[in-house]
Amino acid sequence: MPTPSEPTAAIATRVERVRLKELKLLDKNARFMAPGPFQRLVDNLP
């Protein structure tokens, strides 16, 4: 089996059925940045 550092490594996943009422928002969203830090990141890209 490939190691996680190899590009062909599989990611373990599973499918679950849950009621919409059971879903919860995350306290911290890894895909969101405040405008200030985001602009600094953009400005530092070559």
FIDOLO-511931 format. One line per field, with one value per residue: x, y, z of N, C-alpha, C in turn; residue in three letters. Coordinates in Angstrom, 2 decimals, padded with zeros to 5 digits, always signed. Example, Ala and Ser with C-alpha at 12.3 -4.5 7.8 and 13.67 -1.06 7.14 Angstrom:
2
n_east <- (+013.19 +012.85)
n_north <- (-005.69 -002.25)
n_up <- (+007.80 +007.08)
ca_east <- (+012.30 +013.67)
ca_north <- (-004.50 -001.06)
ca_up <- (+007.80 +007.14)
c_east <- (+013.20 +012.90)
c_north <- (-003.30 +000.03)
c_up <- (+007.80 +007.87)
code <- (ALA SER)
END
This chain:
46
n_east <- (+000.85 +000.55 +002.42 +001.31 +002.65 +003.06 +001.86 -000.15 -001.47 -004.25 -007.11 -008.74 -012.16 -015.66 -019.15 -021.92 -025.26 -027.08 -029.33 -030.46 -030.89 -029.05 -026.59 -023.79 -022.33 -018.89 -016.62 -014.30 -013.46 -011.52 -011.34 -011.79 -010.67 -010.00 -010.44 -008.07 -005.71 -005.92 -005.44 -002.80 -001.57 -002.05 -000.60 +001.98 +002.49 +004.41)
n_north <- (-001.19 +002.28 +004.95 +007.80 +010.05 +009.56 +010.32 +008.64 +007.65 +006.45 +008.07 +007.65 +007.36 +007.80 +007.29 +008.76 +008.84 +011.48 +013.41 +016.62 +018.39 +017.56 +018.43 +020.56 +023.82 +024.54 +025.83 +027.00 +027.77 +026.40 +027.31 +029.98 +033.31 +036.29 +039.58 +041.28 +039.60 +037.91 +039.66 +040.38 +037.91 +037.58 +039.79 +038.97 +036.91 +035.81)
n_up <- (+000.00 -000.78 +000.76 +002.74 +001.72 -000.92 -004.19 -005.15 -003.01 -001.18 +000.18 +003.17 +003.33 +004.11 +003.70 +005.13 +006.33 +007.56 +009.52 +008.49 +010.58 +012.43 +011.61 +012.18 +012.31 +011.79 +014.24 +013.38 +010.16 +007.75 +005.18 +005.12 +005.35 +007.09 +005.67 +005.91 +006.64 +004.40 +002.24 +002.81 +002.41 -000.36 -001.33 -000.74 -002.46 -005.26)
ca_east <- (+000.00 +001.36 +002.47 +000.56 +003.40 +003.03 +000.69 -001.20 -002.02 -005.70 -007.61 -009.83 -013.40 -016.87 -020.40 -022.89 -026.53 -027.43 -030.44 -029.97 -030.95 -027.89 -025.38 -023.36 -021.30 -017.60 -016.22 -013.24 -013.53 -010.19 -011.41 -012.14 -009.68 -010.46 -009.90 -006.71 -004.72 -006.00 -004.76 -001.36 -001.17 -002.04 +000.49 +003.26 +002.69 +005.22)
ca_north <- (+000.00 +003.49 +005.78 +009.05 +011.05 +009.23 +010.91 +007.67 +007.15 +006.58 +008.78 +006.89 +008.13 +007.02 +008.00 +008.59 +009.56 +012.18 +014.37 +017.99 +019.01 +017.12 +019.07 +021.73 +024.64 +024.49 +027.07 +027.58 +027.29 +026.47 +027.94 +031.39 +034.21 +037.68 +040.36 +041.78 +038.54 +037.43 +040.63 +040.25 +036.70 +037.88 +040.73 +038.28 +035.94 +036.38)
ca_up <- (+000.00 -000.83 +001.97 +002.53 +000.98 -002.34 -004.84 -005.43 -001.75 -001.05 +001.36 +003.77 +003.40 +004.33 +003.43 +006.22 +006.21 +008.80 +009.38 +008.37 +011.90 +013.20 +011.12 +012.96 +011.70 +012.46 +014.87 +012.56 +008.79 +007.16 +003.86 +005.28 +005.95 +007.21 +004.54 +006.14 +006.43 +003.01 +001.37 +003.06 +001.72 -001.80 -001.59 -000.59 -003.53 -006.35)
c_east <- (+000.89 +001.35 +001.74 +001.32 +003.43 +001.76 -000.44 -001.85 -003.52 -006.05 -008.79 -011.05 -014.55 -018.07 -021.34 -024.15 -026.84 -028.60 -029.85 -029.94 -029.73 -026.59 -025.08 -022.30 -020.01 -017.29 -015.17 -013.30 -012.17 -010.19 -011.71 -010.98 -010.30 -009.81 -008.45 -005.64 -004.74 -005.25 -003.26 -000.81 -001.04 -000.86 +001.85 +003.49 +003.49 +004.41)
c_north <- (+001.24 +004.23 +007.08 +010.10 +010.77 +009.76 +009.93 +007.12 +007.41 +007.34 +007.97 +007.79 +007.20 +007.91 +007.70 +009.37 +010.18 +013.11 +015.78 +018.70 +018.66 +017.78 +020.32 +022.49 +024.49 +025.84 +027.79 +026.95 +027.48 +027.15 +029.43 +032.15 +035.59 +038.49 +040.84 +040.72 +037.99 +038.36 +040.56 +039.01 +036.95 +038.78 +040.04 +037.21 +036.57 +036.68)
c_up <- (+000.00 +000.50 +001.70 +001.73 -000.51 -002.98 -005.08 -004.16 -001.68 +000.23 +001.89 +003.90 +003.72 +004.05 +004.59 +005.89 +007.57 +008.51 +009.31 +009.72 +012.75 +012.76 +011.93 +012.19 +012.48 +013.09 +014.03 +011.18 +008.13 +005.80 +003.94 +005.90 +006.02 +006.09 +004.72 +005.91 +005.00 +002.07 +001.57 +002.37 +000.21 -002.15 -001.52 -001.65 -004.66 -007.59)
code <- (MET PRO THR PRO SER GLU PRO THR ALA ALA ILE ALA THR ARG VAL GLU ARG VAL ARG LEU LYS GLU LEU LYS LEU LEU ASP LYS ASN ALA ARG PHE MET ALA PRO GLY PRO PHE GLN ARG LEU VAL ASP ASN LEU PRO)
END
